[in-house]
Amino acid sequence: MDKQKSMIANYERLVALHNVMTESEKKALAEWERNHVDGSSKYGTSDWPGWTAIAARHAH
């Protein structure tokens, strides 16, 4: 898979995961973004550590 298709697939996965997030998880993501996503490109929304647990739950 080329890099562009891989990036699109990753964004599609995040959208799917966002659709199954609890309100608490959405708040935690928003808080993490306020503290880490600052435009420096060091971190982006896709770097949030909480995605792993949501992906695991969604896989079942």
VMD Tcl script that builds the backbone (N, CA, C; Angstrom):
set m [mol new atoms 180]
animate dup $m
set s [atomselect $m all]
$s set {name element resname resid chain x y z} {
  {N N MET 1 A 0.860 -1.176 0.000}
  {CA C MET 1 A 0.000 0.000 0.000}
  {C C MET 1 A 0.902 1.234 0.000}
  {N N ASP 2 A 0.616 2.161 -0.870}
  {CA C ASP 2 A 1.470 3.352 -0.893}
  {C C ASP 2 A 1.168 4.257 0.298}
  {N N LYS 3 A 2.045 5.212 0.529}
  {CA C LYS 3 A 1.956 6.064 1.721}
  {C C LYS 3 A 0.630 6.830 1.787}
  {N N GLN 4 A 0.174 7.360 0.662}
  {CA C GLN 4 A -1.073 8.129 0.654}
  {C C GLN 4 A -2.260 7.245 1.041}
  {N N LYS 5 A -2.337 6.051 0.485}
  {CA C LYS 5 A -3.438 5.144 0.821}
  {C C LYS 5 A -3.364 4.722 2.276}
  {N N SER 6 A -2.170 4.532 2.779}
  {CA C SER 6 A -1.986 4.162 4.174}
  {C C SER 6 A -2.467 5.272 5.103}
  {N N MET 7 A -2.151 6.513 4.758}
  {CA C MET 7 A -2.595 7.654 5.570}
  {C C MET 7 A -4.114 7.762 5.558}
  {N N ILE 8 A -4.715 7.594 4.393}
  {CA C ILE 8 A -6.171 7.665 4.290}
  {C C ILE 8 A -6.809 6.556 5.115}
  {N N ALA 9 A -6.267 5.354 5.043}
  {CA C ALA 9 A -6.797 4.236 5.817}
  {C C ALA 9 A -6.702 4.529 7.321}
  {N N ASN 10 A -5.614 5.137 7.748}
  {CA C ASN 10 A -5.455 5.473 9.162}
  {C C ASN 10 A -6.499 6.507 9.592}
  {N N TYR 11 A -6.727 7.519 8.781}
  {CA C TYR 11 A -7.743 8.524 9.118}
  {C C TYR 11 A -9.137 7.908 9.147}
  {N N GLU 12 A -9.416 7.011 8.210}
  {CA C GLU 12 A -10.715 6.336 8.210}
  {C C GLU 12 A -10.895 5.508 9.481}
  {N N ARG 13 A -9.831 4.879 9.924}
  {CA C ARG 13 A -9.881 4.085 11.153}
  {C C ARG 13 A -10.155 4.980 12.355}
  {N N LEU 14 A -9.502 6.129 12.418}
  {CA C LEU 14 A -9.734 7.042 13.532}
  {C C LEU 14 A -11.166 7.558 13.548}
  {N N VAL 15 A -11.720 7.839 12.378}
  {CA C VAL 15 A -13.115 8.291 12.303}
  {C C VAL 15 A -14.037 7.186 12.808}
  {N N ALA 16 A -13.786 5.952 12.390}
  {CA C ALA 16 A -14.603 4.824 12.850}
  {C C ALA 16 A -14.506 4.674 14.369}
  {N N LEU 17 A -13.305 4.800 14.896}
  {CA C LEU 17 A -13.123 4.689 16.344}
  {C C LEU 17 A -13.791 5.849 17.072}
  {N N HIS 18 A -13.703 7.034 16.509}
  {CA C HIS 18 A -14.343 8.199 17.137}
  {C C HIS 18 A -15.849 7.977 17.258}
  {N N ASN 19 A -16.415 7.302 16.286}
  {CA C ASN 19 A -17.858 7.048 16.297}
  {C C ASN 19 A -18.289 6.108 17.414}
  {N N VAL 20 A -17.378 5.330 17.993}
  {CA C VAL 20 A -17.741 4.416 19.080}
  {C C VAL 20 A -17.193 4.872 20.434}
  {N N MET 21 A -16.611 6.045 20.485}
  {CA C MET 21 A -16.070 6.567 21.743}
  {C C MET 21 A -17.190 6.965 22.694}
  {N N THR 22 A -16.927 6.780 23.979}
  {CA C THR 22 A -17.854 7.276 24.995}
  {C C THR 22 A -17.653 8.786 25.146}
  {N N GLU 23 A -18.591 9.425 25.790}
  {CA C GLU 23 A -18.441 10.864 26.044}
  {C C GLU 23 A -17.209 11.126 26.905}
  {N N SER 24 A -16.945 10.246 27.845}
  {CA C SER 24 A -15.771 10.383 28.700}
  {C C SER 24 A -14.492 10.310 27.877}
  {N N GLU 25 A -14.441 9.396 26.937}
  {CA C GLU 25 A -13.264 9.270 26.069}
  {C C GLU 25 A -13.105 10.499 25.180}
  {N N LYS 26 A -14.208 11.017 24.691}
  {CA C LYS 26 A -14.140 12.231 23.856}
  {C C LYS 26 A -13.609 13.412 24.664}
  {N N LYS 27 A -14.019 13.505 25.921}
  {CA C LYS 27 A -13.520 14.575 26.781}
  {C C LYS 27 A -12.030 14.392 27.059}
  {N N ALA 28 A -11.618 13.141 27.287}
  {CA C ALA 28 A -10.204 12.864 27.544}
  {C C ALA 28 A -9.361 13.206 26.319}
  {N N LEU 29 A -9.853 12.881 25.136}
  {CA C LEU 29 A -9.144 13.219 23.905}
  {C C LEU 29 A -9.030 14.740 23.762}
  {N N ALA 30 A -10.120 15.445 23.995}
  {CA C ALA 30 A -10.107 16.904 23.873}
  {C C ALA 30 A -9.104 17.525 24.850}
  {N N GLU 31 A -9.060 17.012 26.070}
  {CA C GLU 31 A -8.115 17.521 27.070}
  {C C GLU 31 A -6.674 17.245 26.629}
  {N N TRP 32 A -6.424 16.031 26.150}
  {CA C TRP 32 A -5.089 15.673 25.689}
  {C C TRP 32 A -4.672 16.582 24.533}
  {N N GLU 33 A -5.595 16.838 23.603}
  {CA C GLU 33 A -5.287 17.715 22.476}
  {C C GLU 33 A -4.937 19.120 22.948}
  {N N ARG 34 A -5.677 19.641 23.926}
  {CA C ARG 34 A -5.385 20.981 24.458}
  {C C ARG 34 A -3.971 21.062 25.016}
  {N N ASN 35 A -3.504 19.957 25.587}
  {CA C ASN 35 A -2.181 19.944 26.212}
  {C C ASN 35 A -1.046 19.524 25.294}
  {N N HIS 36 A -1.338 18.906 24.152}
  {CA C HIS 36 A -0.276 18.350 23.323}
  {C C HIS 36 A -0.269 18.814 21.863}
  {N N VAL 37 A -1.425 19.100 21.308}
  {CA C VAL 37 A -1.493 19.467 19.890}
  {C C VAL 37 A -1.428 20.989 19.812}
  {N N ASP 38 A -0.230 21.485 19.479}
  {CA C ASP 38 A 0.002 22.930 19.540}
  {C C ASP 38 A 0.448 23.534 18.214}
  {N N GLY 39 A 0.364 22.766 17.152}
  {CA C GLY 39 A 0.771 23.286 15.848}
  {C C GLY 39 A 2.233 23.064 15.523}
  {N N SER 40 A 2.975 22.495 16.457}
  {CA C SER 40 A 4.405 22.276 16.231}
  {C C SER 40 A 4.669 21.017 15.405}
  {N N SER 41 A 3.652 20.226 15.186}
  {CA C SER 41 A 3.738 18.942 14.484}
  {C C SER 41 A 4.424 17.857 15.315}
  {N N LYS 42 A 4.719 18.152 16.565}
  {CA C LYS 42 A 5.294 17.128 17.439}
  {C C LYS 42 A 4.244 16.061 17.736}
  {N N TYR 43 A 3.012 16.484 18.000}
  {CA C TYR 43 A 1.909 15.574 18.283}
  {C C TYR 43 A 0.702 15.968 17.450}
  {N N GLY 44 A -0.080 14.965 17.106}
  {CA C GLY 44 A -1.347 15.170 16.429}
  {C C GLY 44 A -2.405 14.323 17.116}
  {N N THR 45 A -3.633 14.523 16.758}
  {CA C THR 45 A -4.733 13.773 17.359}
  {C C THR 45 A -4.503 12.273 17.273}
  {N N SER 46 A -3.903 11.820 16.198}
  {CA C SER 46 A -3.678 10.384 16.030}
  {C C SER 46 A -2.661 9.828 17.031}
  {N N ASP 47 A -1.928 10.679 17.737}
  {CA C ASP 47 A -0.949 10.238 18.735}
  {C C ASP 47 A -1.552 9.989 20.117}
  {N N TRP 48 A -2.806 10.316 20.293}
  {CA C TRP 48 A -3.442 10.162 21.598}
  {C C TRP 48 A -3.325 8.715 22.072}
  {N N PRO 49 A -2.806 8.475 23.266}
  {CA C PRO 49 A -2.629 7.105 23.771}
  {C C PRO 49 A -3.939 6.331 23.967}
  {N N GLY 50 A -5.040 7.014 24.100}
  {CA C GLY 50 A -6.327 6.355 24.333}
  {C C GLY 50 A -6.870 5.566 23.148}
  {N N TRP 51 A -6.350 5.817 21.959}
  {CA C TRP 51 A -6.844 5.095 20.778}
  {C C TRP 51 A -6.670 3.590 20.932}
  {N N THR 52 A -5.611 3.153 21.584}
  {CA C THR 52 A -5.321 1.726 21.694}
  {C C THR 52 A -6.442 0.971 22.398}
  {N N ALA 53 A -6.918 1.498 23.503}
  {CA C ALA 53 A -7.989 0.839 24.248}
  {C C ALA 53 A -9.289 0.835 23.456}
  {N N ILE 54 A -9.572 1.920 22.767}
  {CA C ILE 54 A -10.799 1.993 21.977}
  {C C ILE 54 A -10.732 1.011 20.813}
  {N N ALA 55 A -9.581 0.921 20.181}
  {CA C ALA 55 A -9.408 -0.017 19.066}
  {C C ALA 55 A -9.578 -1.457 19.555}
  {N N ALA 56 A -9.026 -1.762 20.724}
  {CA C ALA 56 A -9.155 -3.111 21.273}
  {C C ALA 56 A -10.623 -3.431 21.574}
  {N N ARG 57 A -11.334 -2.491 22.152}
  {CA C ARG 57 A -12.750 -2.696 22.468}
  {C C ARG 57 A -13.560 -2.836 21.184}
  {N N HIS 58 A -13.257 -2.032 20.204}
  {CA C HIS 58 A -13.990 -2.031 18.940}
  {C C HIS 58 A -13.754 -3.318 18.154}
  {N N ALA 59 A -12.606 -3.949 18.363}
  {CA C ALA 59 A -12.261 -5.167 17.629}
  {C C ALA 59 A -13.096 -6.367 18.106}
  {N N HIS 60 A -13.691 -6.276 19.269}
  {CA C HIS 60 A -14.463 -7.407 19.803}
  {C C HIS 60 A -15.897 -7.349 19.411}
}
mol reanalyze $m
mol bondsrecalc $m
mol representation Tube
mol addrep $m
